[in-house]
Each structure stands twice: as C-alpha cells, then as structure tokens.
C-alpha cells in the first residue's frame, strides 16, 4: 500500500514539473550567475558548440 502511494506521489510530482517546466526554467535563468554557468556548461558539449558557431558565423 505504501509503495502505491509513493508511486502516485512521484507521478503527480513529475506531472507538475512537466506542466511548469518553462516557468521553472525562466526562474532558474533569471539569476545572472546561474545563466552564465548553464551557458558555459552547454557550450562544452561539442555538438551544441559546433551548431551554435555554424549558426552565428553563417
């Protein structure tokens, strides 16, 4: 019984995160340092970096 309650709670939590994902992302990226950190981390991914450079320098 307790396992069912945990699974239902997880499903409700995942559903609410999915519905509010853009609001949470905007809140996260509104902080200057977190935005800088996230851009630096994303630019370390070679495929993303190549795609961004191709788009900017085209």
SULTACOR-V638230 format. One record per pair of residues at least 6 apart in sequence whose C-alpha atoms are under 6 Angstrom apart, sorted by the first residue. I is the first residue (numbers start at 1). J is the second residue. D is the distance in whole Angstrom. If there is no record, write none. Layout:
i = (I,I)
j = (J,J)
d = (D,D)
This chain:
i = (29,43)
j = (35,49)
d = (5,5)
